[in-house]
Amino acid sequence: MHAIKKIIITGGHPAPALAIIDQLKKDHPPVEIVFVGRKYNNAQEKSESFEYQEINKRSIQFINLDAGRVTRVFSLQSLLNILRIPFGFVHALVILMQQKPNVILTFGGYLSLPMAFIGYLFGIPVYIHEQTIRPGSANKIISYFAKKIFISFEQSIKFFPSDKSILTGNPVRTSIFEDNHGTIVRDESVPCIYITGGSLGSHAINILFENIVPKLLEKYCIVHQTGNVEAYGDFNLLNDLKKSLPSNLQKRYILKTHISNEDIGAVYKAADLVVGRSGANTCFELVALHKPALLIPLPWSAYDEQQKQAALLSSFGAAELFDQYDSSMDLLELIYKMMDNIKVYEEAYQKISGIYKSDAVSRIITEIFS
C-alpha cells in the first residue's frame, strides 16, 4: 500500500465523489482530503452548489476553482467562458503548488482537466472515474496521461486505453440505503412520488409539474427537489403554488432545494416512483434500490448519454421515458399509468444484473492505494 498523505478530489459529479470521500474518512482517517470544485451553481449568481454544501458538512477543505469551458450554445457568456479557460490552468497550478497532494482523483467535467493536466506535469498520479456510457471530452483527454481509468459501463472501455481501464462500476452514496427517518415528514396514507432534477435541479422538469401538481396531490404525496438556481426562481414559484392549495394538499407537497445526505435514504424508501433526469448517478441509484422511474433525459447531454442510459433501464421494463418538450397533461397521464402498474416496474429489476456493482467504492480505493 502506498503511503498517501493527501488526496485532491475534483470534477463535476459530486455523488460518486461523496461516496469515495465517506469511505476514505472511515477506512483511511489519516489521509487529508481536499475537494476542488465549484462553490456556486454558476458564475452569474451566488447560490451555493450542492457539492459545496455537502463537503462543508463533512468538515473537508473546499477550494473553488475558477475555470472556463466550451459550451454547446454560443452567447456572450459562452465567449467569456472560453476566455477563462487559460485562467483555470493557472489557478490549478497555484492550488497544486499550495496543497502538494500525493494523488488526484477526478470525476470528469470541465473542472477536472486543468487539475489533472497540471498535476500530471508535477508528476502527481492522476486517476479518473467515468460515470457515463460514452465519456465526455475532459475524461478522454485525461485518459492519455492518467495512471488508471475506472469505468462504470462495460461499453465505455472502447473509448479508453484498455491496459489502464478497470470496470469498477459507479460508486453510489451509502446514505441512499440508510433510512434514518430524516427530517422530512410526509403523508403516509397515500403513495409517494419523488421528483428530482439532480444537484442543480431542472427548470424544465419544474415547469412541467407546475400545472399538474394540484391534480397529483389529490392522489399522491410529492417530495419535489427544485434546485436553487436564482435565475429561474423555481423554488419560490412552486412555494407560491403550494400556498395557494387547500391545507390538506399543502401537507402532501414537500418542497426542497436539495435533499440532504441525512434525508435521501428516507426519501428513496418512501418513493413509489422517482421522476427525474437520467444522469449516470441517478440511474445507478435507481438500479441499486430497484426503484421504478419516469426518466426525462436532458436533450443536450454530451453524446446523448442521458437518452442512452434512460433507454437501457427502459429496455428492461424498469422505467418509462418522457420528452421534456411534450405537454404536462401527457406527463400526468403517464404518471397515472405507472402508478397503477407500479409492481410491474419493480419486478422488472429482477432482469437487471451486472450493472450495479456494490463494491465499486472499495475497488477504486484499493486501486489508488495499491
Residue pairs with C-beta under 8 A, 6 or more apart in sequence:
1 369
1 370
2 102
2 369
2 370
3 102
4 28
4 31
4 102
4 103
4 368
4 369
5 30
5 31
5 32
5 102
6 31
6 32
6 33
6 34
6 99
6 100
6 101
6 102
6 103
7 24
7 31
7 32
7 33
7 34
7 101
7 102
7 103
7 104
7 105
7 368
8 34
8 35
8 36
8 95
8 96
8 99
8 101
8 103
8 104
8 105
8 115
8 119
9 17
9 20
9 21
9 33
9 34
9 35
9 36
9 104
9 105
9 106
9 107
10 35
10 36
10 37
10 65
10 104
10 105
10 106
10 107
10 111
10 112
10 115
10 116
11 17
11 37
11 106
11 107
11 108
11 109
11 111
11 112
11 129
12 37
12 38
12 107
12 108
12 109
12 110
12 111
12 112
13 107
13 108
13 109
13 129
13 131
13 280
13 281
14 37
14 49
14 50
14 51
14 54
14 107
14 199
15 171
15 172
15 173
15 199
15 281
15 285
16 107
16 129
16 131
16 170
16 171
16 172
16 281
17 35
17 51
17 105
17 107
18 51
18 54
18 173
18 261
19 171
19 172
19 173
19 174
19 360
19 361
20 105
20 171
20 361
20 364
20 365
21 33
21 35
21 55
21 58
21 60
22 58
22 173
22 174
22 175
23 174
23 361
23 362
23 365
24 31
24 33
24 365
25 33
25 58
27 365
28 365
28 369
33 60
33 61
34 60
34 61
34 63
34 99
34 101
35 51
35 55
35 60
35 61
35 62
35 63
36 62
36 63
36 65
36 92
36 95
36 111
36 115
37 49
37 51
37 52
37 55
37 62
37 63
37 64
37 65
37 111
38 49
38 51
38 52
38 64
38 65
38 111
39 48
39 49
39 52
39 62
39 64
40 46
40 47
40 48
40 49
40 52
40 64
41 47
41 48
41 49
41 200
41 227
41 228
41 229
41 230
42 229
42 231
43 77
43 81
44 77
44 231
45 229
45 230
45 231
46 230
47 228
47 229
47 230
48 228
49 199
49 200
50 199
50 200
50 258
51 62
51 199
52 62
52 64
53 258
54 260
54 261
55 62
56 62
57 260
57 261
63 95
63 99
65 88
65 91
65 92
65 95
65 111
65 114
65 115
66 84
66 87
66 88
66 91
67 84
67 85
67 87
67 88
67 89
67 91
67 92
67 110
67 111
67 114
68 80
68 81
68 82
68 83
68 84
68 85
68 86
68 87
68 88
68 110
69 81
69 82
69 85
69 110
70 78
70 81
70 82
70 85
70 110
71 78
71 81
72 300
88 110
88 111
88 113
88 114
89 114
89 117
89 118
91 114
92 114
92 115
92 117
92 118
92 119
93 118
95 115
96 115
96 118
96 119
96 122
96 124
101 119
101 124
102 124
102 125
103 124
103 125
103 127
103 368
104 115
104 116
104 119
104 124
104 125
104 126
104 127
105 127
105 128
105 129
105 364
105 368
106 112
106 115
106 116
106 126
106 127
106 128
106 129
106 139
106 142
107 128
107 129
107 131
108 128
108 129
108 130
108 131
108 132
108 135
108 136
108 138
108 139
109 136
109 138
110 138
112 128
112 138
112 139
112 142
113 138
113 141
113 142
116 126
116 128
116 142
116 145
116 146
117 141
117 142
117 145
119 126
120 126
120 145
125 147
126 142
126 145
126 146
126 147
127 146
127 147
127 148
127 149
127 150
127 364
127 367
127 368
128 139
128 142
128 143
128 146
128 148
128 149
128 150
129 149
129 150
129 151
129 152
129 168
129 170
129 171
129 364
130 139
130 149
130 150
130 151
130 152
130 156
130 160
131 152
131 170
131 279
131 280
131 281
131 284
132 152
132 153
132 156
132 279
132 280
132 302
132 303
132 305
132 309
133 153
133 155
133 156
133 280
133 305
133 308
133 309
133 312
134 155
134 156
134 159
134 302
134 303
134 304
134 305
134 308
135 143
135 156
135 159
135 160
136 302
136 303
137 302
139 149
140 159
140 160
143 149
143 159
143 160
143 161
143 164
144 161
146 164
147 164
148 164
148 165
148 166
148 367
148 368
149 160
149 161
149 164
149 165
149 166
150 165
150 166
150 168
150 363
150 364
150 367
151 157
151 160
151 165
151 166
151 167
151 168
152 168
152 169
152 170
152 280
152 284
152 360
153 355
154 167
156 165
157 165
157 167
166 363
166 367
168 357
168 360
168 363
168 364
168 367
169 284
169 355
169 356
169 357
169 358
169 359
169 360
169 363
170 280
170 281
170 284
170 356
170 357
170 360
171 360
171 361
171 364
172 281
172 284
172 285
172 288
172 356
172 360
173 261
173 264
173 285
175 261
175 262
175 264
175 265
176 264
176 265
176 268
176 285
176 288
176 289
177 265
177 288
177 289
178 265
179 265
179 266
179 269
180 262
180 265
180 266
181 266
182 260
182 262
182 263
182 264
182 265
182 266
182 267
183 260
183 262
183 263
184 223
184 254
184 256
184 263
184 266
184 267
186 192
186 221
186 223
186 252
186 254
186 270
187 221
187 251
187 252
188 221
188 270
190 219
190 220
190 221
190 252
191 219
191 220
191 221
191 272
191 273
191 339
191 342
192 220
192 221
192 222
192 223
192 270
192 271
192 272
192 273
193 216
193 220
193 221
193 222
193 223
193 271
193 272
193 273
193 274
193 275
193 335
193 339
194 222
194 223
194 225
194 267
194 268
194 270
194 271
194 273
194 274
194 275
194 276
195 205
195 209
195 222
195 223
195 224
195 225
195 275
195 276
196 225
196 259
196 274
196 275
196 276
196 277
196 282
197 203
197 205
197 206
197 225
197 226
197 227
197 276
197 277
198 227
198 276
198 277
198 279
198 282
199 227
199 258
200 227
200 229
201 225
201 226
201 227
201 228
201 229
201 232
201 234
201 257
202 227
202 276
202 277
202 296
202 298
203 227
203 229
203 232
203 234
204 296
204 324
205 275
205 276
205 277
205 296
205 324
206 224
206 226
206 227
206 232
206 234
206 237
206 238
207 234
208 296
208 324
208 328
208 331
209 216
209 224
209 238
209 328
209 331
210 237
210 238
210 241
210 328
211 328
211 329
212 328
212 329
212 331
212 332
213 222
213 224
213 238
213 241
213 253
214 241
214 245
214 249
215 332
216 222
216 332
216 335
217 245
217 249
217 252
217 253
218 249
219 339
220 252
220 339
221 252
221 253
221 254
221 270
222 252
222 253
222 254
223 254
223 256
223 259
223 267
223 270
223 271
224 238
224 253
224 254
224 255
224 256
225 256
225 257
225 258
225 259
226 234
226 235
226 238
226 255
226 256
226 257
227 234
227 235
227 257
227 258
228 235
228 257
228 258
235 255
235 257
238 255
239 255
242 250
242 253
242 255
243 250
245 253
256 263
259 267
268 274
268 285
268 289
268 291
271 291
272 292
272 339
272 342
273 291
273 292
273 293
273 294
273 335
273 338
273 339
273 342
274 282
274 286
274 291
274 292
274 293
274 294
275 293
275 294
275 295
275 296
275 335
276 282
276 293
276 295
276 296
277 295
277 296
277 297
277 298
277 306
278 295
278 296
278 297
278 298
278 306
278 307
278 309
278 310
278 313
279 298
279 301
279 306
279 309
280 305
280 309
283 295
283 309
283 310
283 312
283 313
284 355
284 356
285 291
286 293
286 313
286 318
286 319
287 313
287 318
287 349
287 352
287 355
287 356
288 356
288 358
290 318
290 346
290 349
292 318
292 319
292 338
292 342
292 345
292 346
293 313
293 318
293 319
293 320
293 345
294 319
294 320
294 322
294 331
294 334
294 335
294 338
295 306
295 310
295 313
295 314
295 319
295 320
295 321
295 322
296 321
296 322
296 323
296 324
297 304
297 306
297 307
297 309
297 310
297 321
297 324
298 306
299 324
299 325
301 307
307 321
310 319
310 321
311 321
312 355
313 319
313 352
314 320
314 321
316 348
316 349
316 351
316 352
317 344
317 345
317 348
317 351
318 345
318 348
318 349
318 351
318 352
319 345
320 334
320 338
322 330
322 331
322 334
338 345
357 363
